[in-house]
């Protein structure tokens, strides 16, 4: 008897804290469940925005709330691992791309090594380039060799992007 | 010497009036200074306005955002929308414009970061960007990813 009463009392507070983008897209119940995942992630110091965006992405793609919650749970775990690897002061953008790299199978030790090589510079370009190379069929080892080579010689961000968007030579045509 | 002058003397009255005129003229520089100050304030306000406009014009260059053009060759389509992290995954936020030879385009200014996105053509067909890397999608629709870096 007490539990429903407590839920009834807490509901307005939960609704008030809910991201309006979620309440606009999901049923009341689904929005509450998703908000609970996001809130617990935020309580661990993880950024809410990547989780909100993934929930919105699931919604527009017609995924069920259960499927979205499953995906959010995995993303939260990856963000948590990325935070543990990179430390508490890392930017949300770096945390998100590091989480994607960990999900793609990059060992935590390599992400930490890259962070040392980058010496405070954002990780978005090198890890993004790594993920793009692998997505285009380059083996993980080969992609890492290219990325780590650039990182060790303190390459500029555009050089990482150049690996992925290298101009085609005339003989390629 | 003036004590010797009678107020009834027309010549003296004239001289007095001339003196008064001089006294009035003596106030002129103050008025000129005041007018000059007013004009300077107006000029200063104008230059502040010009500076504000200049800062506003420069602001997009200072905010770290980069111009990114999204383009899709889709001659058969009647409507193409861009959806992604930068539209909160809404299909009604960013419509592409048909340009030439069936190419649809839109240019955005994005902060450095990594963005998931896709195109939605006509009545809901999801289309990836052939020039961007594909991304493993958890929801069964083709999705692309773009990394924007500071130039």
Interface residues (C-beta under 8 A of the other chain):
Chain A: X21 X53 X54 X56 X57 X58 X59 X60 X61 X62 X63 X67 X68 X71 X74 X93 X96 X97 X100 X104 X122 X124 X125 X128 X129 X131 X132 X135 X136 X157 X158 X160 X161 X164 X165
Chain B: X83 X85 X88 X89 X90 X91 X112 X113 X114 X116 X126 X131 X133 X134 X135 X136 X137 X138 X139 X140 X141 X143 X145 X147 X149 X150 X151
